[in-house]
Amino acid sequence: MIEPSCHQPDSRPDGLFLSGRIAKSKNRYTLFARCSRRAQSGLTLVETLVALVILAMVVLGAFALMGQSANFAASEQDRLAASIVADNVLITELARSTLPERGEREDLVAMAGRNWVYLETVQDVGERAMLITVEVRGENSQQVLASVSGVRETQ
């Protein structure tokens, strides 16, 4: 049996698209062929376009992930700054020598190049204690980015 070594569909052992020599090894004949130029052609246009489309999808996916990562980092930066504002307001109230007034108070504070609005709520939680809660949001936002609570003695 003669087996062509050129694995192209057009290569046939009748020599139409092949030229070469036949060798015998272990009771099998193998056609050592040189494929014609038609059988040796490289990538087709369709294969190249498919490869480019796959590459474009991979690159676009990577860019989408980078954009999402940047948005997440900016959001976490806002939450961190709001948390620092909330901690500062609560510590100031806990360190004051006079007791804060019971009820709600809203105020504006600047930090990290932005304005923050905080809502401070003071309420009694027992005979000798009051709960101070501070919620912070961006100046033009209704979403609370940070909230912190603390207890202070009333006497």
Buried (B, 14 or more C-beta within 10 A) or exposed (E): EEEBEBEBEEBEBEEEBBEBEEEEEEEEEBBEBEBBEEBEEEEEEEEEEEEEEEEEEEEEEEEEEEEEEEEEEEEEEBEEBBBBBBBBBBEEBEEEEEEBEEEEEEEEBEEEEEEBBBBBBBEEEEEEEBBBBBBBBBEEEEEBBBBBEBEBEEE
